[in-house]
Amino acid sequence: MRRATDADAAAVRALTRAAYAKWVPLLGREPRPMTADYDVAVRDHLVDLLHMDGEAAALIEMAPTADHLLIVNVAVAPARQGRGYGSALLAHAEEVARSLGLGEVRLYTNGLFAENLRLYSRVGYRVQREEEHPQFGAVVHMSKRLGTAADAHSGSGTAP
């Protein structure tokens, strides 16, 4: 795992487009991450790449705020999906949040992405609100409160 640099923007874009392509038939359009400006994202956000066998296999894009870490994008190469990399990247984001002194991680996803909603719920994210966006449809906002670093090492996981 390593932090993306400006030189990685094209690889981040390509990996994201490949990972989200499966959603195009469901939505009838490209999901928002497929159209993002990754030159800007790599510069303004924390984008961590998971490399396997010499190529980018997965990534997570995060944006720290004053009181939480926002996960903007999680993308896993289609050939590597279903192997736990998404869960591993979410756990990585929690460690990044803790290292920044943040006690909460937030994310949002399209309400039609049922497998994503199941994954996020399974690893401890809870729905905070749902909203209907005129351009993007149903948007589900989720969050996860984090325990302290001592809690994570003791196995107690998230705070109540």
VEXVOLUM-472990 format. One record per residue: z, x, y of N, C-alpha, C, O in turn; residue number from 1. Coordinates in nm, 4 decimals. Atoms other than C-alpha are relative to their C-alpha. Layout:
REM residues N
n_c3|n_c1|n_c2|ca_c3|ca_c1|ca_c2|c_c3|c_c1|c_c2|o_c3|o_c1|o_c2|num
Z|X|Y|Z|X|Y|Z|X|Y|Z|X|Y|NUM
...
END
This chain:
REM residues 160
n_c3|n_c1|n_c2|ca_c3|ca_c1|ca_c2|c_c3|c_c1|c_c2|o_c3|o_c1|o_c2|num
0.0000|0.0867|-0.1174|0.0000|0.0000|0.0000|0.0000|0.0904|0.1225|0.0746|0.1880|0.1305|1
-0.0005|-0.0746|-0.1253|-0.0849|0.1299|0.3423|-0.0407|-0.0909|0.1149|-0.1065|-0.1930|0.0949|2
0.0325|0.0736|-0.1208|-0.1180|0.0037|0.6980|-0.1477|0.0200|0.0337|-0.1975|0.1325|0.0307|3
0.1402|-0.0074|-0.0389|-0.4748|-0.0764|0.8024|-0.0127|0.0637|0.1377|0.0747|0.0494|0.2232|4
0.0334|-0.0599|-0.1290|-0.6298|0.1166|1.0879|-0.1289|-0.0643|0.0508|-0.1902|-0.1464|-0.0174|5
0.1241|0.0531|-0.0570|-0.9223|0.0378|1.3159|-0.1179|0.0203|-0.0953|-0.2067|-0.0645|-0.1039|6
0.1098|-0.0303|0.0919|-1.1504|0.2002|1.0581|-0.0048|-0.0966|-0.1192|-0.1061|-0.1030|-0.1889|7
-0.0071|0.0925|0.1136|-1.0406|-0.0634|0.8012|-0.0424|-0.1429|0.0348|-0.0462|-0.2286|-0.0535|8
0.0285|0.1384|-0.0409|-1.1431|-0.3714|1.0028|-0.1118|-0.0629|-0.0830|-0.1006|-0.1792|-0.1218|9
0.1113|0.0559|0.0788|-1.4711|-0.4179|0.8134|0.0454|-0.0321|-0.1423|0.0068|-0.1352|-0.1973|10
-0.0505|0.0256|0.1352|-1.2945|-0.3897|0.4763|0.0943|-0.1201|-0.0015|0.0918|-0.1996|-0.0954|11
-0.0894|0.1155|-0.0117|-1.0279|-0.6389|0.5895|-0.0823|-0.1276|0.0112|-0.0526|-0.2270|-0.0550|12
0.0885|0.1158|-0.0173|-1.3009|-0.8800|0.7006|-0.0679|-0.0358|-0.1324|-0.0690|-0.1526|-0.1714|13
0.0721|0.0249|0.1257|-1.4967|-0.8431|0.3742|0.0931|-0.0545|-0.1081|0.0576|-0.1482|-0.1797|14
-0.0964|0.0468|0.1005|-1.1893|-0.8861|0.1541|0.0437|-0.1430|0.0307|0.0514|-0.2265|-0.0594|15
-0.0424|0.1348|-0.0383|-1.0749|-1.1917|0.3490|-0.1109|-0.1019|-0.0265|-0.0848|-0.2091|-0.0810|16
0.1116|0.0926|0.0219|-1.4187|-1.3538|0.3383|-0.0184|-0.0282|-0.1494|-0.0417|-0.1425|-0.1887|17
0.0151|0.0191|0.1448|-1.4420|-1.2988|-0.0376|0.1135|-0.0850|-0.0560|0.0902|-0.1733|-0.1385|18
-0.1163|0.0720|0.0523|-1.0900|-1.4297|-0.1015|-0.0021|-0.1476|0.0365|0.0395|-0.2318|-0.0431|19
-0.0023|0.1388|-0.0476|-1.1374|-1.7479|0.1014|-0.1270|-0.0786|-0.0326|-0.1312|-0.1996|-0.0105|20
0.1274|0.0675|0.0275|-1.4939|-1.8288|-0.0102|0.0168|-0.1194|-0.0928|-0.0577|-0.2168|-0.0816|21
-0.0193|0.1105|0.0948|-1.3616|-2.0531|-0.2889|0.0413|-0.1300|0.0689|0.0275|-0.2378|0.0111|22
-0.0461|0.1196|-0.0703|-1.2235|-2.2932|-0.0262|-0.1112|-0.0697|0.0786|-0.0938|-0.1840|0.1207|23
0.1074|0.0583|-0.0800|-1.5548|-2.3550|0.1526|-0.0466|-0.1354|-0.0561|-0.0593|-0.2303|0.0213|24
0.0428|0.1314|0.0510|-1.6702|-2.6348|-0.0853|0.1056|-0.1095|0.0203|0.0707|-0.2248|0.0458|25
-0.1074|0.0972|-0.0184|-1.3308|-2.8069|-0.0575|0.0063|-0.0494|0.1444|0.0235|-0.1687|0.1695|26
-0.0122|0.0341|-0.1418|-1.3264|-2.7977|0.3229|-0.1321|-0.0435|0.0632|-0.1326|-0.1167|0.1622|27
0.1285|0.0271|-0.0620|-1.6977|-2.8238|0.3916|-0.0263|0.0889|0.1201|-0.1142|0.0602|0.2014|28
0.0135|-0.0975|-0.1092|-1.6620|-2.5307|0.6321|0.0757|0.1255|-0.0420|0.1482|0.1249|-0.1416|29
-0.0742|-0.1225|0.0277|-1.5292|-2.1767|0.6378|0.1435|-0.0148|0.0495|0.1656|-0.0587|0.1624|30
-0.1384|0.0000|-0.0477|-1.1500|-2.1557|0.6522|0.0156|0.0985|0.1168|-0.0576|0.1968|0.1277|31
-0.0214|-0.0786|-0.1220|-1.0186|-2.0071|0.9747|0.0072|0.1515|-0.0241|-0.0510|0.2268|0.0540|32
-0.0033|-0.1459|0.0198|-0.9388|-1.6615|0.8255|-0.1373|0.0635|-0.0202|-0.1542|0.1828|0.0049|33
0.1338|-0.0550|0.0205|-1.3072|-1.6205|0.7402|-0.0711|0.0281|0.1317|-0.1675|0.1046|0.1347|34
0.0674|-0.0146|-0.1296|-1.4004|-1.6377|1.1082|0.0819|0.0816|0.1008|0.0415|0.0959|0.2161|35
-0.0870|-0.0755|-0.0912|-1.1188|-1.4283|1.2577|-0.0638|0.1327|0.0401|-0.1503|0.1850|-0.0301|36
0.0455|-0.1296|-0.0496|-1.1848|-1.1134|1.4593|0.0954|0.1069|-0.0533|0.2049|0.1251|-0.0002|37
-0.0895|-0.0970|0.0633|-1.0420|-0.8394|1.2380|0.0066|0.1330|0.0735|0.0963|0.2130|0.0470|38
-0.0170|-0.1167|-0.0871|-1.1114|-0.5641|1.4906|0.1252|-0.0203|0.0849|0.2039|0.0725|0.1036|39
-0.1176|0.0341|-0.0803|-0.8505|-0.7404|1.7073|0.1244|-0.0093|-0.0895|0.2304|0.0420|-0.0535|40
-0.1158|0.0192|0.0885|-0.6226|-0.8326|1.4155|0.0597|0.1336|-0.0442|0.1815|0.1509|-0.0430|41
-0.0501|-0.1305|0.0454|-0.5982|-0.4749|1.2873|0.0697|0.0732|0.1142|0.1648|0.1479|0.0916|42
-0.0609|-0.0651|-0.1160|-0.5146|-0.3580|1.6389|0.1309|-0.0669|0.0416|0.2277|0.0013|0.0751|43
-0.1128|0.0740|-0.0574|-0.2678|-0.6347|1.7357|0.1065|-0.0429|-0.1006|0.2188|-0.0741|-0.0608|44
-0.0940|0.0442|0.1035|-0.0996|-0.7242|1.4032|0.0297|0.1128|-0.0975|-0.0309|0.2198|-0.0913|45
-0.0272|-0.0910|0.1102|0.0499|-0.5456|1.1068|-0.0830|-0.0487|-0.1183|-0.0587|-0.1572|-0.1712|46
0.0839|0.0351|0.1143|-0.2135|-0.5505|0.8333|0.0213|0.1082|-0.1045|-0.0120|0.2248|-0.0831|47
-0.0250|-0.0936|0.1084|-0.1116|-0.3889|0.5079|-0.0956|-0.0277|-0.1140|-0.1120|-0.1418|-0.1574|48
0.0992|0.0085|0.1054|-0.3698|-0.3175|0.2401|0.0566|0.0535|-0.1305|0.1216|0.1580|-0.1332|49
-0.0347|-0.0456|0.1341|-0.3037|-0.2906|-0.1318|-0.1278|0.0539|-0.0623|-0.2240|-0.0203|-0.0824|50
0.1169|-0.0639|0.0613|-0.5492|-0.0452|-0.2854|0.0242|0.0181|-0.1489|0.1332|0.0560|-0.1919|51
-0.0047|-0.0218|0.1446|-0.6236|-0.0329|-0.6563|-0.1348|0.0561|-0.0420|-0.2396|0.0066|-0.0005|52
0.1239|-0.0617|0.0492|-0.8786|0.1865|-0.8286|-0.0937|0.0375|0.1142|-0.2155|0.0237|0.1029|53
0.0791|-0.0490|-0.1110|-0.9931|0.3207|-0.4930|-0.0589|-0.1052|0.0920|-0.1377|-0.0721|0.1806|54
0.0537|0.1040|-0.0883|-1.0692|-0.0156|-0.3319|0.1096|-0.0949|0.0448|0.2138|-0.1070|-0.0196|55
-0.0954|0.0979|-0.0526|-0.8895|-0.2754|-0.1226|0.0017|-0.1202|-0.0935|-0.1001|-0.1869|-0.1118|56
-0.0136|0.1100|0.0956|-0.7582|-0.5328|-0.3706|0.0644|-0.1225|0.0630|0.0395|-0.2351|0.0202|57
-0.0728|0.1103|-0.0627|-0.5383|-0.7438|-0.1433|0.0519|0.0473|0.1347|0.0585|0.1670|0.1625|58
-0.0553|-0.0349|-0.1305|-0.3942|-0.7588|0.2050|0.0930|-0.1098|0.0484|0.0873|-0.2241|0.0030|59
-0.0836|0.0958|-0.0704|-0.1325|-0.9262|0.4166|-0.0011|0.0372|0.1475|0.0187|0.1531|0.1839|60
0.0019|-0.0169|-0.1454|-0.1589|-0.9720|0.7934|0.1235|-0.0683|0.0559|0.1481|-0.1857|0.0282|61
-0.1272|0.0497|-0.0518|0.1697|-1.0165|0.9800|0.0078|0.0224|0.1507|-0.0441|0.1207|0.2037|62
-0.0189|-0.0102|-0.1449|0.2628|-1.0781|1.3430|0.1485|-0.0198|0.0311|0.1990|-0.1318|0.0227|63
-0.1409|0.0148|-0.0368|0.6220|-1.0055|1.4464|0.0153|-0.0753|0.1317|-0.0628|-0.0554|0.2247|64
-0.0378|0.0681|-0.1232|0.7761|-1.2353|1.7086|0.1456|0.0350|0.0270|0.2057|0.1137|-0.0462|65
-0.1391|-0.0307|-0.0355|1.1166|-1.2274|1.8749|0.0984|-0.0420|-0.1082|0.2003|0.0244|-0.1273|66
-0.1002|0.0503|0.0949|1.2866|-1.4302|1.5992|-0.0501|-0.0197|-0.1431|0.0260|-0.0645|-0.2289|67
0.0502|0.0129|0.1371|1.0598|-1.4301|1.2917|-0.1251|0.0854|-0.0180|-0.1840|0.1339|0.0786|68
0.1255|-0.0652|0.0332|0.7706|-1.2626|1.1158|-0.0965|-0.1086|-0.0433|-0.0673|-0.1850|-0.1354|69
0.1020|0.0977|0.0359|0.4581|-1.4763|1.1019|-0.0999|0.0665|-0.0930|-0.1576|0.1702|-0.0601|70
0.1067|-0.0439|0.0900|0.2315|-1.4266|0.8017|-0.1250|-0.0749|0.0432|-0.1315|-0.1975|0.0352|71
0.1231|0.0580|-0.0513|-0.1145|-1.4849|0.9415|-0.1028|-0.0179|-0.1115|-0.1795|-0.1142|-0.1110|72
0.1030|0.0011|0.1026|-0.3215|-1.4112|0.6322|0.0498|0.0749|-0.1232|0.1068|0.1835|-0.1130|73
-0.0183|-0.0673|0.1282|-0.2759|-1.3287|0.2652|-0.1325|-0.0162|-0.0727|-0.1795|-0.1283|-0.0922|74
0.1294|0.0061|0.0675|-0.5982|-1.2400|0.0848|0.0019|0.0934|-0.1210|0.0435|0.2089|-0.1118|75
0.0098|-0.0783|0.1226|-0.6518|-1.1210|-0.2712|-0.1447|-0.0088|-0.0479|-0.2020|-0.1175|-0.0542|76
0.1380|-0.0026|0.0479|-0.9923|-1.0139|-0.4002|-0.0141|-0.0959|-0.1181|0.0740|-0.1015|-0.2039|77
0.0160|0.0996|0.1071|-1.1315|-1.2844|-0.6307|0.0228|0.0549|-0.1407|0.0839|-0.0127|-0.2234|78
-0.0157|-0.0576|0.1344|-1.1398|-1.0533|-0.9342|0.1455|0.0358|-0.0312|0.1797|0.0601|-0.1469|79
-0.1402|-0.0388|0.0197|-0.7695|-0.9754|-0.8840|0.0966|-0.1166|0.0179|0.2180|-0.0987|0.0076|80
-0.0878|0.1157|-0.0196|-0.6381|-1.3269|-0.8197|0.0648|-0.0405|-0.1319|0.0092|-0.0194|-0.2397|81
-0.0721|0.0457|0.1172|-0.3810|-1.4725|-1.0574|0.0795|0.1078|-0.0710|0.1250|0.0864|-0.1833|82
-0.0720|-0.1122|0.0608|-0.2117|-1.1373|-1.1268|0.1315|0.0315|0.0697|0.1959|0.1316|0.0383|83
-0.1275|-0.0208|-0.0673|0.0880|-1.1697|-0.8954|-0.0065|0.0802|0.1280|0.0971|0.1085|0.1881|84
0.0097|-0.0798|-0.1221|-0.0477|-0.9722|-0.6020|0.0399|-0.0802|0.1234|0.1006|-0.0254|0.2154|85
-0.0406|0.0835|-0.1129|-0.0002|-1.2641|-0.3622|0.1514|-0.0056|0.0130|0.2055|0.0090|0.1226|86
-0.1477|0.0017|-0.0009|0.3669|-1.2927|-0.4601|0.0556|0.1342|0.0437|0.1524|0.1398|0.1197|87
-0.0460|-0.1339|-0.0378|0.4083|-0.9166|-0.4258|-0.0183|0.0231|0.1500|0.0674|0.0837|0.2142|88
0.0227|-0.0155|-0.1436|0.2573|-0.9256|-0.0768|0.0992|-0.0824|0.0813|0.1449|-0.0386|0.1869|89
-0.1014|0.0814|-0.0693|0.4910|-1.2079|0.0250|0.1354|0.0702|-0.0026|0.2069|0.0702|0.0977|90
-0.1258|-0.0759|0.0088|0.7879|-1.0025|-0.0990|-0.0042|0.1203|0.0949|0.0960|0.1541|0.1580|91
0.0168|-0.1113|-0.0943|0.6519|-0.7078|0.0992|0.0244|-0.0463|0.1429|0.0909|0.0226|0.2202|92
-0.0200|0.0538|-0.1354|0.6427|-0.9245|0.4128|0.1479|-0.0223|0.0282|0.1943|0.0012|0.1398|93
-0.1443|0.0193|-0.0187|1.0083|-1.0109|0.3599|0.0680|0.1327|0.0299|0.1571|0.1391|0.1147|94
-0.0575|-0.1323|-0.0270|1.0928|-0.6403|0.3482|-0.0378|0.0488|0.1393|0.0440|0.1095|0.2084|95
0.0418|-0.0364|-0.1357|0.8911|-0.5812|0.6640|0.0861|-0.0753|0.1018|0.1337|-0.0163|0.1988|96
-0.0831|0.0789|-0.0911|1.0800|-0.8651|0.8346|0.1405|0.0579|0.0094|0.1941|0.0756|0.1188|97
-0.1353|-0.0580|-0.0003|1.4142|-0.7203|0.7303|0.0031|0.1333|0.0749|0.0968|0.1607|0.1499|98
0.0033|-0.1310|-0.0662|1.3114|-0.3736|0.8507|-0.0102|-0.0143|0.1518|0.0291|0.0754|0.2264|99
0.0108|0.0274|-0.1441|1.2372|-0.5290|1.1911|0.1205|-0.0775|0.0525|0.1252|-0.1128|0.1703|100
-0.1189|0.0734|-0.0415|1.5739|-0.7063|1.1980|-0.0222|-0.1496|0.0121|0.0534|-0.2181|0.0810|101
0.0320|0.1428|-0.0076|1.4166|-1.0503|1.1515|0.0500|-0.0713|-0.1246|0.0348|-0.0209|-0.2358|102
-0.0601|0.0728|0.1109|1.5860|-1.3111|0.9343|-0.0817|-0.1168|-0.0510|-0.0327|-0.1972|-0.1302|103
0.0826|0.1117|0.0446|1.2969|-1.5499|0.8836|-0.1463|0.0437|-0.0057|-0.1935|0.1223|0.0765|104
0.1435|-0.0191|0.0118|0.9370|-1.5410|0.7659|-0.0637|-0.1384|0.0057|-0.0156|-0.2323|-0.0578|105
0.0715|0.1271|-0.0118|0.6944|-1.8185|0.8591|-0.1462|0.0208|-0.0367|-0.1991|0.1316|-0.0281|106
0.1432|-0.0004|0.0273|0.3417|-1.9054|0.7544|-0.0522|-0.1409|0.0147|0.0251|-0.2358|0.0274|107
0.0619|0.1323|-0.0019|0.0990|-2.1918|0.7694|-0.1229|0.0058|-0.0893|-0.1822|0.1119|-0.1086|108
0.1160|0.0076|0.0872|-0.1772|-2.3082|0.5391|-0.0623|-0.1380|0.0104|-0.0006|-0.2321|0.0604|109
0.0668|0.1285|0.0022|-0.4268|-2.5852|0.5004|0.0656|-0.0872|-0.1069|0.0923|-0.0405|-0.2176|110
-0.0641|0.0918|0.0932|-0.2717|-2.8886|0.3327|-0.0803|-0.0268|-0.1255|-0.0252|-0.0751|-0.2244|111
0.0835|0.0190|0.1193|-0.5651|-2.9040|0.0893|0.0103|0.1162|-0.0983|-0.0377|0.1058|-0.2111|112
-0.0097|-0.1183|0.0856|-0.4834|-2.5597|-0.0535|0.1211|-0.0121|-0.0930|0.2204|0.0588|-0.0764|113
-0.1131|0.0328|0.0870|-0.2584|-2.6946|-0.3307|0.0554|0.1216|-0.0731|0.1772|0.1345|-0.0857|114
-0.0524|-0.1155|0.0741|-0.2354|-2.3688|-0.5259|0.0794|0.0923|0.0919|0.1771|0.1533|0.0485|115
-0.0776|-0.0803|-0.0949|-0.1192|-2.1852|-0.2125|0.1356|-0.0650|0.0267|0.2381|0.0030|0.0292|116
-0.1257|0.0715|-0.0246|0.1422|-2.4526|-0.1415|0.0959|0.0173|-0.1179|0.2162|0.0346|-0.0980|117
-0.0857|-0.0204|0.1183|0.2713|-2.4195|-0.4999|0.0576|0.1412|-0.0018|0.1763|0.1597|-0.0285|118
-0.0470|-0.1389|-0.0023|0.2929|-2.0411|-0.4714|0.1093|0.0170|0.1034|0.2152|0.0717|0.0729|119
-0.0988|-0.0181|-0.1062|0.4770|-2.0519|-0.1398|0.1313|-0.0706|-0.0348|0.2389|-0.0159|-0.0104|120
-0.1213|0.0719|0.0409|0.7223|-2.3120|-0.2706|0.0727|0.0756|-0.1104|0.1952|0.0873|-0.1084|121
-0.0588|-0.0704|0.1139|0.7783|-2.1152|-0.5905|0.0784|0.1243|0.0441|0.1783|0.1596|-0.0185|122
-0.0691|-0.1211|-0.0450|0.8812|-1.8035|-0.3944|0.0979|-0.0274|0.1139|0.1443|0.0657|0.1798|123
-0.1101|0.0322|-0.0898|1.1209|-1.9911|-0.1673|-0.0353|-0.0528|0.1376|0.0548|-0.0765|0.2181|124
0.0365|0.0566|-0.1299|0.9224|-2.1197|0.1302|0.0186|-0.1510|-0.0036|-0.0051|-0.2154|-0.1058|125
-0.0222|0.1437|-0.0126|1.0057|-2.4696|0.2515|-0.0854|-0.0546|0.1139|-0.1049|0.0115|0.2159|126
0.0814|0.0641|-0.1030|0.7887|-2.7088|0.4496|0.0887|-0.0333|0.1193|0.1924|-0.0980|0.1049|127
-0.0708|0.0300|-0.1242|0.9066|-2.7275|0.8096|-0.0626|-0.1201|0.0705|0.0071|-0.2061|0.1244|128
0.0695|0.1139|-0.0597|0.6413|-2.9650|0.9380|-0.1455|0.0016|-0.0456|-0.1985|0.1037|-0.0895|129
0.1426|0.0136|0.0259|0.2916|-3.0925|0.8784|-0.0616|-0.0628|0.1233|-0.0029|-0.1515|0.1852|130
0.0673|0.0565|-0.1157|0.0450|-3.1657|1.1523|-0.1483|-0.0141|-0.0294|-0.2046|0.0596|-0.1104|131
0.1438|0.0212|0.0136|-0.3074|-3.2939|1.1746|-0.0671|0.0691|0.1172|-0.0411|0.0363|0.2330|132
0.0725|-0.0734|-0.1032|-0.5324|-3.0567|1.3648|-0.1422|-0.0546|0.0041|-0.2059|-0.0665|-0.1005|133
0.1329|0.0620|-0.0070|-0.8589|-3.2067|1.4943|-0.1121|0.0867|-0.0586|-0.2103|0.0339|-0.1109|134
0.1051|-0.0893|0.0499|-1.0621|-2.9003|1.3943|0.0263|0.0476|-0.1426|-0.0682|0.0683|-0.2187|135
-0.0322|-0.0642|0.1269|-0.8772|-2.7708|1.0875|0.0588|-0.0942|-0.1039|0.0796|-0.0530|-0.2180|136
-0.0587|0.0947|0.0954|-0.7324|-3.0839|0.9234|0.1502|0.0160|-0.0101|0.2162|0.0546|0.0864|137
-0.1451|-0.0051|0.0207|-0.3835|-3.0925|0.7758|0.0476|0.1452|-0.0041|-0.0016|0.2257|-0.0831|138
-0.0593|-0.1333|-0.0040|-0.1811|-2.7824|0.8614|0.1462|-0.0142|-0.0420|0.2213|-0.0932|0.0152|139
-0.1367|0.0035|0.0499|0.1409|-2.7218|0.6679|0.0696|0.1280|0.0445|0.0271|0.2383|0.0101|140
-0.0801|-0.1127|-0.0493|0.3980|-2.4969|0.8386|0.1196|0.0164|-0.0929|0.1920|-0.0794|-0.1202|141
-0.1083|-0.0272|0.0937|0.6460|-2.3304|0.6036|0.0807|0.1200|0.0497|0.0316|0.2013|0.1280|142
-0.0821|-0.1143|-0.0370|0.9328|-2.0868|0.6438|0.0968|0.0338|-0.1121|0.1239|-0.0459|-0.2019|143
-0.0999|-0.0476|0.0964|1.1801|-1.8839|0.4450|0.1028|0.0816|0.0751|0.0700|0.1811|0.1398|144
-0.1106|-0.0769|-0.0577|1.5190|-1.7686|0.5687|0.0304|0.1147|-0.0937|0.0287|0.0985|-0.2157|145
-0.0281|-0.1182|0.0798|1.6051|-1.4209|0.4516|0.1478|0.0319|0.0047|0.2132|0.0168|0.1078|146
-0.1364|-0.0508|0.0022|1.9402|-1.2944|0.3421|0.0002|0.1407|0.0577|-0.1033|0.1905|0.1019|147
-0.0095|-0.1380|-0.0468|2.0620|-0.9543|0.4459|-0.0561|0.0929|-0.1072|-0.0805|0.0506|-0.2202|148
0.0468|-0.0984|0.0972|1.9391|-0.6389|0.2765|0.0973|0.0092|-0.1171|0.0551|0.0271|-0.2314|149
-0.0996|-0.0038|0.1070|2.2662|-0.6379|0.0800|-0.0174|-0.1181|-0.0943|-0.0018|-0.1036|-0.2156|150
0.0252|0.1173|0.0845|2.1909|-0.9919|-0.0431|-0.1172|0.0232|-0.0927|-0.1125|-0.0129|-0.2103|151
0.1205|-0.0227|0.0813|1.8467|-0.8850|-0.1635|0.0306|0.0938|-0.1145|-0.0203|0.0754|-0.2251|152
-0.0313|-0.0943|0.1064|1.9921|-0.5951|-0.3595|0.0997|-0.0562|-0.0993|0.1045|-0.0121|-0.2141|153
-0.0980|0.0592|0.0924|2.2694|-0.8074|-0.5083|-0.0601|-0.1102|-0.0848|0.0040|-0.1611|-0.1768|154
0.0666|0.1026|0.0804|2.0177|-1.0573|-0.6418|0.0210|-0.1408|0.0505|-0.0258|-0.2356|-0.0127|155
-0.0252|0.1359|-0.0464|2.1334|-1.3515|-0.4321|-0.1195|-0.0596|0.0730|-0.1218|-0.1800|0.0986|156
0.1225|0.0534|-0.0583|1.7903|-1.3815|-0.2662|0.0190|-0.0492|0.1415|0.0720|0.0217|0.2271|157
-0.0005|0.0512|-0.1362|1.7657|-1.6048|0.0353|0.1339|-0.0590|0.0366|0.2134|-0.0977|-0.0490|158
-0.1221|0.0621|-0.0505|2.0443|-1.7315|0.2512|-0.0130|-0.1515|-0.0128|-0.1245|-0.2037|-0.0114|159
0.0087|0.1464|0.0140|2.1339|-2.1007|0.2120|-0.0546|-0.0667|0.1237|-0.0677|-0.1891|0.1271|160
END
